[in-house]
Amino acid sequence: MGGLFSAGNLPDNVTLNHFFCANCYEIFESGRENGMKNHKLAQRVAQISPFQVMAVLARAKALAAQGKDVIHLEIGEPDFVAVDEVAHAGVLAIQQGKTGYTSATGLPELKQAISEYYLSQYQVVVSPERIIVTPGASGALLLMASLMVNPEDDVLMPDPCYPCNRHFLVQVGAKASLVETSASDGFEMDLATLATHWSERTAGLWLASPSNPTGAVLSKAYIAEAWEKVRELGGHLLVDEIYQGLVYEGEDFSALSIDDDIFVINSFSKYFAMTGWRLGWLVVPEWAIEGATKLAQNLFISAPSVSQYAAIRAFSPDVLAECEVRRQTMNARRLVLLEGLRTIGLPVVAPAHGAFYVYVDVSGVTQDTMAWCLDLLEKENVALTPGADFGVKDAHKYVRFAYTCDGPRLKEALARIARFMAS
C-alpha cells in the first residue's frame, strides 16, 4: 500500500484529517497489532488539527517526482532565498566558529540592529532590551502564549487566521475563540462588538497585519481602536507583523508606534526570505522583559547562532535595497494574479494589499474546496491551499493562492485553472 489517500479510497472510519498517506496508515495498523493501544498520547495532540494543505503538498511532490510540471501556489514560503550577503555572513560565522549558544534573548548586536531598524524604517523607538530573538516566529508565538495566557483562558482571534496561533494556545492549556468575520468587511473583526465576545477568561486579542491567509492590511486607526478596547477590557493585544515590509497598498507601519504595551511578533522568514534559518523576534513591554527572558532561557536556550550572525547583515543598506526590489517584484506578481482571477471569474474576497496571498471564493464552482484542490492538482498540476486550514465559518468556500512564483508561471497556472473549470 502506498501513495496518498483520497476521499474515495480511505479505509472505513478514517478521514483525511487522520492520515495523509497510506504509509502512515500502515504504520498505525502495525502498531495497533503490536499493542499500540496501550500507548497514549497527551490529550492536547487530539486538539491540534493537521494542515490539510500538507495532503496537497505531499501529492504535489509525488507528481513532481513523476516528472509532472507542478505549479506550487500552496505553501507560504517566498521563492527567493536569503540575499547573498546575508548567506555569506552565515558562512563566515561558521568559518569563525561562532556556533555556540548566545544570550537567551539574542545577540546584543542583532537586537541593536533590530532596534535601529524600527527607528529608521518606522520612526519608533524600541530599546534592544525589549527585543527577544527566538527560533522563528513560531518560537515567538510559543513564548507569547507561555508568557501571557493561563490554563483555561481563551484568546480572541478573527476567523480566518493563521492556524498555528490556535495551536500554540493548546500547548499552554488554553484555547482560541474565533470571532466570525465576513468577506464584505474584508475579514476584519468588528471592534464594535468586541466586548460581546469577551469573558472573564479572555486573556487578550491576537491580530495579524498583513494577514495570512487574506493578504489584508489593517490600518493604524484600526489597531489603535483595538488596543483602546482591549485595554479597557483588561487584556493584552498581540499584533503579528511577520509579513511587515510586504505592503503594496496602505501604510506599512508597526503597532509599536501606537503604544509600548502592545506585543509585536516579527520574523526574518518573509521579507528577508530566511525561512529555513528559523529566526524571529518578539517585542515586549518593559514590565515583561524579566518574565520573557526567564521563559526564553528555559524554552529555547537560544535561537540559532549562525542565523543570528547572518541576520545582522540583513539590515545593511545594500541588503534592504535588494529586499525592496523583491517587494516590487511581489507586487507585480500580485497584479498579474488579481487581473487573471478577475478574467477567469473567481472572486477575490479580501483586499490583497500585503503579504503574498490572495483569498478567493470558489463556491460558484464547488462546495468542497479540499476535494476541488486535490482534483485540480491531479488534472492540471496546480497546487492551492483549501480554506479549511484557516477557519471555520464558510471555510469550504475559499482557497488561498500564494504568488510565490514568477509572472509567466502565474499566467500558466491561471490558464490551467480556467481549463479545469471549463471541463
Summary of the structure (lengths in Angstrom):
residues: 423
radius of gyration: 21.8
end to end distance: 31.0
largest distance: 62.3
contacts: 1401
relative contact order: 0.16
helix: 47%
strand: 14%
